[in-house]
């Protein structure tokens, strides 16, 4: 919508933008980055809470090995994914700080 002029600006995740620019290089001349927020932690992989713990553990272990699996490398590279790493709640403190800064600046209220 930005490229076609329907909207003047939009927020877009940097990974999504990278994939779009790779797949549609003509967008390079139609959009420009005017500011960035971050870097920040990427979105987590989530599963249903009702899954059995052994299955969750197996999935966690499988994701952690994907980055070292040569048969998966092309697929991960297509999404600009280097690897999956274990996280904890504090991993997302950077995003909490950004939300707090936006709240303090009054950016989370719409007129």
VMD Tcl script that builds the backbone (N, CA, C; Angstrom):
set m [mol new atoms 333]
animate dup $m
set s [atomselect $m all]
$s set {name element resname resid chain x y z} {
  {N N UNK 1 A 0.816 -1.192 0.000}
  {CA C UNK 1 A 0.000 0.000 0.000}
  {C C UNK 1 A 0.865 1.264 0.000}
  {N N UNK 2 A 1.997 1.203 0.682}
  {CA C UNK 2 A 2.913 2.343 0.649}
  {C C UNK 2 A 3.473 2.492 -0.764}
  {N N UNK 3 A 3.908 1.396 -1.348}
  {CA C UNK 3 A 4.506 1.449 -2.684}
  {C C UNK 3 A 3.534 1.980 -3.728}
  {N N UNK 4 A 2.259 1.669 -3.575}
  {CA C UNK 4 A 1.274 2.124 -4.560}
  {C C UNK 4 A 0.698 3.494 -4.230}
  {N N UNK 5 A 1.061 4.057 -3.067}
  {CA C UNK 5 A 0.597 5.385 -2.698}
  {C C UNK 5 A -0.748 5.424 -2.004}
  {N N UNK 6 A -1.301 4.261 -1.664}
  {CA C UNK 6 A -2.585 4.221 -0.961}
  {C C UNK 6 A -2.442 4.797 0.444}
  {N N UNK 7 A -1.304 4.518 1.084}
  {CA C UNK 7 A -0.998 5.094 2.390}
  {C C UNK 7 A 0.374 5.755 2.312}
  {N N UNK 8 A 0.600 6.708 3.182}
  {CA C UNK 8 A 1.866 7.434 3.179}
  {C C UNK 8 A 2.970 6.723 3.948}
  {N N UNK 9 A 2.591 5.949 4.960}
  {CA C UNK 9 A 3.587 5.300 5.798}
  {C C UNK 9 A 2.974 4.070 6.454}
  {N N UNK 10 A 3.841 3.173 6.891}
  {CA C UNK 10 A 3.402 1.970 7.593}
  {C C UNK 10 A 4.547 1.438 8.435}
  {N N UNK 11 A 4.193 0.773 9.501}
  {CA C UNK 11 A 5.187 0.061 10.301}
  {C C UNK 11 A 5.267 -1.360 9.759}
  {N N UNK 12 A 6.479 -1.845 9.586}
  {CA C UNK 12 A 6.661 -3.206 9.086}
  {C C UNK 12 A 7.851 -3.834 9.787}
  {N N UNK 13 A 7.696 -5.090 10.105}
  {CA C UNK 13 A 8.770 -5.843 10.749}
  {C C UNK 13 A 9.960 -5.924 9.792}
  {N N UNK 14 A 11.157 -5.755 10.312}
  {CA C UNK 14 A 12.352 -5.726 9.465}
  {C C UNK 14 A 12.562 -7.032 8.712}
  {N N UNK 15 A 12.210 -8.146 9.314}
  {CA C UNK 15 A 12.370 -9.424 8.628}
  {C C UNK 15 A 11.363 -9.539 7.477}
  {N N UNK 16 A 10.143 -9.103 7.718}
  {CA C UNK 16 A 9.130 -9.116 6.661}
  {C C UNK 16 A 9.574 -8.212 5.510}
  {N N UNK 17 A 10.091 -7.036 5.844}
  {CA C UNK 17 A 10.572 -6.121 4.811}
  {C C UNK 17 A 11.731 -6.730 4.028}
  {N N UNK 18 A 12.644 -7.373 4.712}
  {CA C UNK 18 A 13.791 -7.992 4.031}
  {C C UNK 18 A 13.333 -9.054 3.037}
  {N N UNK 19 A 12.378 -9.866 3.431}
  {CA C UNK 19 A 11.860 -10.899 2.527}
  {C C UNK 19 A 11.167 -10.248 1.328}
  {N N UNK 20 A 10.357 -9.228 1.582}
  {CA C UNK 20 A 9.660 -8.542 0.487}
  {C C UNK 20 A 10.649 -7.890 -0.477}
  {N N UNK 21 A 11.672 -7.241 0.044}
  {CA C UNK 21 A 12.651 -6.589 -0.825}
  {C C UNK 21 A 13.471 -7.608 -1.613}
  {N N UNK 22 A 13.717 -8.745 -1.006}
  {CA C UNK 22 A 14.426 -9.798 -1.735}
  {C C UNK 22 A 13.541 -10.353 -2.860}
  {N N UNK 23 A 12.273 -10.609 -2.531}
  {CA C UNK 23 A 11.369 -11.215 -3.507}
  {C C UNK 23 A 10.812 -10.231 -4.518}
  {N N UNK 24 A 10.790 -8.955 -4.169}
  {CA C UNK 24 A 10.262 -7.912 -5.057}
  {C C UNK 24 A 11.227 -6.728 -5.063}
  {N N UNK 25 A 12.383 -6.883 -5.708}
  {CA C UNK 25 A 13.424 -5.852 -5.652}
  {C C UNK 25 A 12.970 -4.489 -6.179}
  {N N UNK 26 A 11.941 -4.447 -6.990}
  {CA C UNK 26 A 11.436 -3.173 -7.495}
  {C C UNK 26 A 10.916 -2.288 -6.368}
  {N N UNK 27 A 10.595 -2.873 -5.229}
  {CA C UNK 27 A 10.125 -2.077 -4.088}
  {C C UNK 27 A 11.210 -1.158 -3.549}
  {N N UNK 28 A 12.473 -1.500 -3.782}
  {CA C UNK 28 A 13.584 -0.667 -3.303}
  {C C UNK 28 A 13.421 0.788 -3.733}
  {N N UNK 29 A 12.917 0.987 -4.946}
  {CA C UNK 29 A 12.762 2.343 -5.470}
  {C C UNK 29 A 11.414 2.967 -5.109}
  {N N UNK 30 A 10.525 2.196 -4.485}
  {CA C UNK 30 A 9.177 2.678 -4.190}
  {C C UNK 30 A 8.938 2.982 -2.716}
  {N N UNK 31 A 9.802 2.468 -1.848}
  {CA C UNK 31 A 9.650 2.705 -0.410}
  {C C UNK 31 A 10.993 3.113 0.165}
  {N N UNK 32 A 10.946 3.772 1.297}
  {CA C UNK 32 A 12.190 4.072 1.999}
  {C C UNK 32 A 11.931 3.986 3.499}
  {N N UNK 33 A 12.947 3.611 4.205}
  {CA C UNK 33 A 12.875 3.516 5.665}
  {C C UNK 33 A 13.158 4.909 6.206}
  {N N UNK 34 A 12.224 5.428 7.010}
  {CA C UNK 34 A 12.433 6.761 7.571}
  {C C UNK 34 A 12.865 6.707 9.030}
  {N N UNK 35 A 12.644 5.579 9.692}
  {CA C UNK 35 A 13.084 5.423 11.073}
  {C C UNK 35 A 13.001 3.957 11.441}
  {N N UNK 36 A 13.714 3.589 12.471}
  {CA C UNK 36 A 13.671 2.209 12.946}
  {C C UNK 36 A 13.472 2.190 14.450}
  {N N UNK 37 A 12.941 1.099 14.906}
  {CA C UNK 37 A 12.742 0.858 16.333}
  {C C UNK 37 A 13.426 -0.467 16.624}
  {N N UNK 38 A 14.358 -0.435 17.518}
  {CA C UNK 38 A 15.034 -1.686 17.808}
  {C C UNK 38 A 16.535 -1.516 17.677}
  {N N UNK 39 A 17.295 -2.557 17.568}
  {CA C UNK 39 A 16.833 -3.915 17.331}
  {C C UNK 39 A 16.059 -4.473 18.514}
  {N N UNK 40 A 15.259 -5.483 18.211}
  {CA C UNK 40 A 14.491 -6.115 19.274}
  {C C UNK 40 A 14.424 -7.619 19.051}
  {N N UNK 41 A 14.054 -8.289 20.094}
  {CA C UNK 41 A 13.922 -9.734 20.056}
  {C C UNK 41 A 12.846 -10.121 19.048}
  {N N UNK 42 A 13.121 -11.163 18.297}
  {CA C UNK 42 A 12.170 -11.630 17.295}
  {C C UNK 42 A 11.041 -12.418 17.970}
  {N N UNK 43 A 9.988 -12.635 17.235}
  {CA C UNK 43 A 8.820 -13.336 17.760}
  {C C UNK 43 A 9.190 -14.765 18.165}
  {N N UNK 44 A 8.549 -15.260 19.223}
  {CA C UNK 44 A 8.837 -16.626 19.668}
  {C C UNK 44 A 8.056 -17.651 18.844}
  {N N UNK 45 A 8.498 -18.877 18.913}
  {CA C UNK 45 A 7.698 -19.994 18.416}
  {C C UNK 45 A 6.813 -20.403 19.586}
  {N N UNK 46 A 5.523 -20.525 19.361}
  {CA C UNK 46 A 4.601 -20.879 20.429}
  {C C UNK 46 A 3.824 -22.135 20.069}
  {N N UNK 47 A 3.422 -22.861 21.086}
  {CA C UNK 47 A 2.596 -24.055 20.908}
  {C C UNK 47 A 1.454 -24.006 21.908}
  {N N UNK 48 A 0.458 -24.829 21.676}
  {CA C UNK 48 A -0.699 -24.893 22.566}
  {C C UNK 48 A -0.266 -25.350 23.957}
  {N N UNK 49 A -0.808 -24.705 24.956}
  {CA C UNK 49 A -0.479 -25.033 26.340}
  {C C UNK 49 A -0.869 -26.469 26.691}
  {N N UNK 50 A -1.861 -27.017 25.992}
  {CA C UNK 50 A -2.359 -28.353 26.313}
  {C C UNK 50 A -1.450 -29.473 25.807}
  {N N UNK 51 A -0.411 -29.163 25.019}
  {CA C UNK 51 A 0.484 -30.214 24.547}
  {C C UNK 51 A 1.213 -30.851 25.720}
  {N N UNK 52 A 1.417 -32.136 25.618}
  {CA C UNK 52 A 2.129 -32.871 26.669}
  {C C UNK 52 A 3.565 -32.375 26.763}
  {N N UNK 53 A 4.091 -32.335 27.970}
  {CA C UNK 53 A 5.462 -31.855 28.188}
  {C C UNK 53 A 6.505 -32.585 27.350}
  {N N UNK 54 A 6.419 -33.920 27.209}
  {CA C UNK 54 A 7.427 -34.595 26.375}
  {C C UNK 54 A 7.400 -34.111 24.913}
  {N N UNK 55 A 6.211 -33.814 24.402}
  {CA C UNK 55 A 6.120 -33.310 23.037}
  {C C UNK 55 A 6.703 -31.905 22.947}
  {N N UNK 56 A 6.415 -31.071 23.937}
  {CA C UNK 56 A 7.001 -29.725 23.948}
  {C C UNK 56 A 8.522 -29.802 23.998}
  {N N UNK 57 A 9.041 -30.681 24.825}
  {CA C UNK 57 A 10.490 -30.850 24.935}
  {C C UNK 57 A 11.094 -31.321 23.608}
  {N N UNK 58 A 10.411 -32.252 22.937}
  {CA C UNK 58 A 10.896 -32.767 21.656}
  {C C UNK 58 A 10.885 -31.663 20.594}
  {N N UNK 59 A 9.835 -30.853 20.582}
  {CA C UNK 59 A 9.763 -29.741 19.633}
  {C C UNK 59 A 10.866 -28.725 19.896}
  {N N UNK 60 A 11.077 -28.400 21.178}
  {CA C UNK 60 A 12.125 -27.461 21.564}
  {C C UNK 60 A 13.492 -27.958 21.084}
  {N N UNK 61 A 13.756 -29.232 21.300}
  {CA C UNK 61 A 15.033 -29.817 20.885}
  {C C UNK 61 A 15.163 -29.818 19.365}
  {N N UNK 62 A 14.085 -30.113 18.667}
  {CA C UNK 62 A 14.122 -30.139 17.199}
  {C C UNK 62 A 14.409 -28.742 16.642}
  {N N UNK 63 A 13.746 -27.735 17.184}
  {CA C UNK 63 A 13.985 -26.371 16.712}
  {C C UNK 63 A 15.430 -25.953 16.942}
  {N N UNK 64 A 15.986 -26.332 18.099}
  {CA C UNK 64 A 17.362 -25.933 18.407}
  {C C UNK 64 A 18.383 -26.535 17.447}
  {N N UNK 65 A 18.069 -27.664 16.834}
  {CA C UNK 65 A 19.027 -28.314 15.928}
  {C C UNK 65 A 18.842 -27.895 14.470}
  {N N UNK 66 A 17.756 -27.214 14.145}
  {CA C UNK 66 A 17.489 -26.871 12.748}
  {C C UNK 66 A 18.604 -26.047 12.108}
  {N N UNK 67 A 19.161 -25.104 12.833}
  {CA C UNK 67 A 20.197 -24.247 12.271}
  {C C UNK 67 A 21.448 -24.988 11.865}
  {N N UNK 68 A 21.678 -26.153 12.450}
  {CA C UNK 68 A 22.864 -26.951 12.124}
  {C C UNK 68 A 22.575 -28.053 11.119}
  {N N UNK 69 A 21.320 -28.168 10.692}
  {CA C UNK 69 A 20.917 -29.226 9.763}
  {C C UNK 69 A 21.086 -28.740 8.324}
  {N N UNK 70 A 22.046 -29.303 7.580}
  {CA C UNK 70 A 22.289 -28.833 6.219}
  {C C UNK 70 A 21.062 -28.971 5.312}
  {N N UNK 71 A 20.197 -29.930 5.590}
  {CA C UNK 71 A 19.008 -30.096 4.754}
  {C C UNK 71 A 17.976 -29.000 5.009}
  {N N UNK 72 A 18.085 -28.304 6.113}
  {CA C UNK 72 A 17.149 -27.223 6.453}
  {C C UNK 72 A 17.728 -25.841 6.176}
  {N N UNK 73 A 19.016 -25.777 5.904}
  {CA C UNK 73 A 19.674 -24.483 5.778}
  {C C UNK 73 A 19.037 -23.584 4.718}
  {N N UNK 74 A 18.716 -24.121 3.548}
  {CA C UNK 74 A 18.123 -23.305 2.481}
  {C C UNK 74 A 16.766 -22.757 2.903}
  {N N UNK 75 A 15.989 -23.568 3.576}
  {CA C UNK 75 A 14.668 -23.126 4.031}
  {C C UNK 75 A 14.799 -22.019 5.069}
  {N N UNK 76 A 15.688 -22.189 6.028}
  {CA C UNK 76 A 15.902 -21.165 7.040}
  {C C UNK 76 A 16.463 -19.890 6.414}
  {N N UNK 77 A 17.407 -20.047 5.505}
  {CA C UNK 77 A 17.987 -18.874 4.843}
  {C C UNK 77 A 16.933 -18.086 4.076}
  {N N UNK 78 A 15.963 -18.776 3.498}
  {CA C UNK 78 A 14.896 -18.096 2.743}
  {C C UNK 78 A 14.116 -17.136 3.633}
  {N N UNK 79 A 14.032 -17.450 4.917}
  {CA C UNK 79 A 13.350 -16.575 5.865}
  {C C UNK 79 A 14.301 -15.724 6.680}
  {N N UNK 80 A 15.582 -15.717 6.299}
  {CA C UNK 80 A 16.619 -14.983 7.028}
  {C C UNK 80 A 16.688 -15.432 8.488}
  {N N UNK 81 A 16.571 -16.732 8.705}
  {CA C UNK 81 A 16.625 -17.304 10.055}
  {C C UNK 81 A 17.963 -18.014 10.227}
  {N N UNK 82 A 18.741 -17.568 11.193}
  {CA C UNK 82 A 20.047 -18.190 11.445}
  {C C UNK 82 A 19.897 -19.442 12.298}
  {N N UNK 83 A 19.096 -19.328 13.338}
  {CA C UNK 83 A 18.950 -20.439 14.280}
  {C C UNK 83 A 17.818 -20.125 15.244}
  {N N UNK 84 A 17.454 -21.108 16.038}
  {CA C UNK 84 A 16.499 -20.933 17.129}
  {C C UNK 84 A 17.258 -21.135 18.431}
  {N N UNK 85 A 16.991 -20.291 19.413}
  {CA C UNK 85 A 17.680 -20.387 20.693}
  {C C UNK 85 A 16.664 -20.404 21.821}
  {N N UNK 86 A 17.026 -21.024 22.946}
  {CA C UNK 86 A 16.119 -21.004 24.100}
  {C C UNK 86 A 15.985 -19.584 24.653}
  {N N UNK 87 A 14.822 -19.274 25.145}
  {CA C UNK 87 A 14.569 -17.952 25.719}
  {C C UNK 87 A 13.899 -18.100 27.070}
  {N N UNK 88 A 13.791 -16.979 27.755}
  {CA C UNK 88 A 12.986 -16.917 28.968}
  {C C UNK 88 A 12.240 -15.585 28.937}
  {N N UNK 89 A 11.437 -15.340 29.925}
  {CA C UNK 89 A 10.608 -14.133 29.923}
  {C C UNK 89 A 11.442 -12.852 29.799}
  {N N UNK 90 A 12.604 -12.826 30.417}
  {CA C UNK 90 A 13.446 -11.623 30.378}
  {C C UNK 90 A 13.970 -11.322 28.975}
  {N N UNK 91 A 13.954 -12.307 28.103}
  {CA C UNK 91 A 14.401 -12.105 26.733}
  {C C UNK 91 A 13.635 -10.960 26.067}
  {N N UNK 92 A 12.395 -10.748 26.487}
  {CA C UNK 92 A 11.535 -9.749 25.859}
  {C C UNK 92 A 11.483 -8.426 26.622}
  {N N UNK 93 A 12.420 -8.219 27.540}
  {CA C UNK 93 A 12.475 -6.947 28.263}
  {C C UNK 93 A 12.734 -5.760 27.329}
  {N N UNK 94 A 13.440 -5.997 26.216}
  {CA C UNK 94 A 13.681 -4.909 25.271}
  {C C UNK 94 A 12.364 -4.396 24.684}
  {N N UNK 95 A 11.453 -5.285 24.395}
  {CA C UNK 95 A 10.163 -4.876 23.843}
  {C C UNK 95 A 9.331 -4.174 24.909}
  {N N UNK 96 A 9.387 -4.673 26.129}
  {CA C UNK 96 A 8.680 -3.997 27.229}
  {C C UNK 96 A 9.189 -2.567 27.397}
  {N N UNK 97 A 10.488 -2.372 27.276}
  {CA C UNK 97 A 11.064 -1.025 27.392}
  {C C UNK 97 A 10.580 -0.128 26.258}
  {N N UNK 98 A 10.466 -0.678 25.049}
  {CA C UNK 98 A 9.962 0.119 23.923}
  {C C UNK 98 A 8.500 0.516 24.143}
  {N N UNK 99 A 7.696 -0.402 24.655}
  {CA C UNK 99 A 6.289 -0.090 24.940}
  {C C UNK 99 A 6.206 0.993 26.010}
  {N N UNK 100 A 7.021 0.869 27.046}
  {CA C UNK 100 A 7.017 1.878 28.116}
  {C C UNK 100 A 7.414 3.247 27.567}
  {N N UNK 101 A 8.400 3.293 26.684}
  {CA C UNK 101 A 8.819 4.565 26.096}
  {C C UNK 101 A 7.715 5.145 25.217}
  {N N UNK 102 A 7.035 4.303 24.471}
  {CA C UNK 102 A 5.932 4.768 23.627}
  {C C UNK 102 A 4.778 5.279 24.485}
  {N N UNK 103 A 4.492 4.575 25.572}
  {CA C UNK 103 A 3.437 5.028 26.498}
  {C C UNK 103 A 3.810 6.373 27.104}
  {N N UNK 104 A 5.052 6.504 27.561}
  {CA C UNK 104 A 5.498 7.752 28.190}
  {C C UNK 104 A 5.431 8.932 27.212}
  {N N UNK 105 A 5.632 8.654 25.937}
  {CA C UNK 105 A 5.592 9.712 24.929}
  {C C UNK 105 A 4.158 9.983 24.428}
  {N N UNK 106 A 3.212 9.167 24.913}
  {CA C UNK 106 A 1.824 9.335 24.493}
  {C C UNK 106 A 1.519 8.761 23.127}
  {N N UNK 107 A 2.368 7.892 22.623}
  {CA C UNK 107 A 2.176 7.319 21.289}
  {C C UNK 107 A 1.164 6.191 21.245}
  {N N UNK 108 A 0.713 5.712 22.365}
  {CA C UNK 108 A -0.237 4.597 22.359}
  {C C UNK 108 A -1.687 5.091 22.448}
  {N N UNK 109 A -1.860 6.388 22.422}
  {CA C UNK 109 A -3.213 6.956 22.453}
  {C C UNK 109 A -3.525 7.548 21.097}
  {N N UNK 110 A -4.737 7.269 20.648}
  {CA C UNK 110 A -5.153 7.788 19.338}
  {C C UNK 110 A -6.130 8.938 19.559}
  {N N UNK 111 A -5.985 9.976 18.776}
  {CA C UNK 111 A -6.871 11.141 18.890}
  {C C UNK 111 A -8.158 10.909 18.116}
}
mol reanalyze $m
mol bondsrecalc $m
mol representation Tube
mol addrep $m
